[in-house]
Amino acid sequence: MNRGPRTLCRVLVLSAAFILSGPAPARAEWQFSPFVGYTFRITTNLIDFDLSENSAATDDPHLNFGGSVRLIGDSPIGVEAYYVHTPGVFDAKQFSISLPRVLASRTYAVMGNVVLSTPRHWNRYGLRPSLSGGVGLMHATLDDQNQVFPFTLNLFGMNIGGGAVGFLSERIGVRLDLRYFRYVGGVSAEDLELPVTFGDSVQLRYWTIGFGVVIKK
């Protein structure tokens, strides 16, 4: 039905190359950051079964969760692996007996990013802002009760965002992150045999905001 396995393989190889080919920061440290947040301003032409008046399931913010692993040191350049998972993206708030009921839906993204931050000596372990961006996998799934329009997509996407990390102690800190994700492959919906509400190509883009802790190692 789609080119998911082949696309997924290419994306994972490219993401790994991004991370492994990144510079080795002087006196580098690992930062592990689990987070929770919201996914919002979702734009897609994939089928939506929500019958709410003047609204769609993707119009509402959705809770998300995820994490990142960042390698950065004294210099402003680092690398990062980033993951965010949003359940229930296509779940309808109202149902009709004439349309299939959504049993489960979700999106997630796995990205390999390059990080640009302020040099650490500017403020030691105070607030350290950063920008980051890269490419990777964007996944979307919908499973409906009658198996009328189910889909599972693995797409090539990009992300760009920014935020700040501030340490409260030698090892523990907090992180704020605002990020934009977009599918950039331009695959035809007809080629994938997908139901879409407008346009000829699959469209998927959204924003996320995350709040989390940082554990330095």
C-alpha positions in Angstrom: 0.0 0.0 0.0 2.8 2.4 0.7 6.6 2.7 0.6 6.9 2.8 4.3 9.7 0.2 4.9 11.9 1.6 2.2 11.3 5.2 3.3 11.9 4.3 6.9 15.2 2.7 6.1 16.4 5.8 4.2 15.3 8.1 6.9 17.0 6.1 9.7 20.2 5.9 7.8 20.2 9.7 7.1 19.3 10.5 10.7 22.2 8.3 12.0 24.6 9.9 9.5 23.6 13.4 10.8 24.4 12.4 14.4 27.5 10.5 13.8 29.0 13.0 11.4 28.4 15.9 13.8 31.3 17.7 15.5 32.7 16.4 18.8 32.2 19.3 21.2 35.1 20.1 23.5 34.4 18.7 27.0 31.1 17.3 25.7 28.3 16.3 27.9 25.2 14.2 27.4 21.9 15.7 28.2 18.8 13.4 28.5 15.5 15.2 28.4 12.1 13.5 28.8 9.2 15.9 28.3 5.5 16.4 28.0 3.6 19.0 26.0 1.1 19.8 23.3 0.9 19.3 19.5 -1.1 22.1 17.9 -1.8 23.9 14.6 -2.0 20.5 12.8 -2.5 20.8 9.0 -3.2 17.7 7.0 -5.4 16.5 4.2 -5.6 12.9 5.5 -9.1 11.8 6.2 -10.8 13.1 9.4 -14.0 11.5 10.7 -14.8 14.2 13.3 -18.3 15.6 12.7 -18.0 18.6 15.2 -19.5 21.7 13.7 -16.9 23.8 11.8 -14.1 21.7 13.4 -12.0 18.7 12.9 -10.1 16.4 15.3 -6.8 17.9 14.1 -8.0 21.4 15.0 -7.6 20.9 18.7 -4.3 20.7 20.6 -3.3 17.2 21.7 -1.1 16.1 24.5 2.2 14.7 23.5 5.3 13.1 25.2 8.8 12.3 24.1 12.4 12.9 24.8 15.7 14.0 23.4 19.4 13.0 23.8 21.8 15.9 23.1 25.6 15.9 22.9 27.1 19.4 23.4 30.1 20.9 25.1 31.7 24.3 25.5 31.3 25.2 21.9 28.0 26.4 20.3 27.7 23.3 18.1 26.1 20.0 19.2 24.0 17.2 17.9 20.7 15.7 19.1 18.3 12.8 18.6 14.7 14.0 19.1 11.4 12.0 19.5 7.8 13.2 20.0 4.7 11.1 20.1 1.1 12.4 19.9 -1.7 9.9 20.4 -5.3 10.5 19.3 -4.6 13.0 16.6 -7.5 11.8 14.3 -9.8 10.7 17.1 -13.3 12.2 16.6 -15.2 14.0 19.4 -18.5 13.2 17.8 -19.6 10.0 15.9 -22.1 9.1 13.3 -23.4 5.6 12.4 -22.8 6.5 8.8 -19.1 6.9 9.2 -16.4 4.5 10.6 -15.4 5.0 14.2 -11.7 5.7 14.8 -10.3 3.0 17.1 -6.8 4.5 17.4 -4.7 7.1 15.8 -1.3 8.8 16.4 1.6 10.6 14.9 5.3 10.5 16.0 8.5 11.9 14.7 12.1 10.8 15.1 14.7 13.4 14.1 18.4 13.8 13.9 19.3 17.4 14.6 22.2 19.8 14.5 22.2 22.2 17.5 23.4 25.8 17.6 23.6 27.2 21.2 25.3 30.0 23.0 28.9 29.1 24.2 28.7 27.6 27.7 31.2 30.1 29.2 28.8 33.0 28.6 26.6 31.9 31.5 28.0 28.7 32.8 25.0 26.7 33.9 22.4 29.5 33.8 19.8 29.7 31.0 21.3 28.5 27.7 19.2 29.2 24.6 19.5 27.2 21.5 18.2 26.5 17.9 18.2 23.1 16.3 16.9 21.5 13.1 17.3 18.4 11.0 15.5 15.6 9.2 14.1 12.2 10.0 10.9 10.1 10.1 7.3 11.4 10.4 4.8 8.6 11.1 1.0 8.8 11.1 -1.5 6.0 11.8 -5.3 5.7 11.8 -7.3 2.5 12.5 -11.1 2.6 12.0 -13.7 0.2 13.2 -14.7 -1.2 9.8 -11.3 -1.0 8.2 -12.6 1.4 5.5 -9.9 4.0 5.5 -7.0 2.8 7.7 -3.5 4.0 6.9 0.0 3.7 8.3 2.5 6.1 6.8 6.3 6.5 7.3 7.2 9.8 5.7 10.4 11.9 5.2 10.2 15.1 7.2 12.1 18.0 8.7 11.9 19.9 11.9 13.2 23.3 13.2 12.8 24.9 16.6 14.3 26.5 19.6 14.2 26.8 23.3 16.4 27.0 26.4 18.0 24.7 29.0 18.6 25.9 32.5 20.3 23.9 35.3 19.1 23.9 38.8 22.0 21.9 40.1 25.2 20.3 38.7 23.2 17.5 37.1 19.5 18.4 37.0 17.9 21.1 34.9 14.7 22.1 33.0 14.0 22.6 29.3 11.5 24.5 27.2 11.2 23.6 23.5 9.0 25.0 20.6 9.3 23.1 17.3 7.8 22.9 13.8 7.5 19.6 11.9 6.7 19.2 8.2 6.5 16.3 5.7 8.6 17.3 2.7 8.5 14.3 0.4 5.7 15.3 -1.9 4.4 11.7 -2.4 1.1 11.5 -4.3 -1.9 10.4 -2.3 -3.1 8.4 -5.3 0.2 6.4 -5.4 -0.3 5.5 -1.8 -4.0 4.8 -2.3 -4.9 7.2 0.5 -8.2 9.1 1.0 -7.4 12.8 1.2 -9.8 15.8 1.6 -7.9 18.2 -0.7 -4.8 18.4 -2.9 -3.0 15.7 -4.8 -0.1 15.1 -2.5 0.0 14.0 1.2 0.2 17.0 3.6 1.2 16.8 7.2 2.6 19.6 9.4 2.3 20.7 13.0 3.8 22.6 15.9 4.8 21.1 19.3 5.7 22.7 22.6 7.4 20.6 25.3 8.3 21.1 28.9 10.8 18.7 30.6 13.6 17.9 32.8 17.3 17.6 31.8 19.6 15.1 33.3 23.3 15.8 32.5 25.8 13.0 32.4 
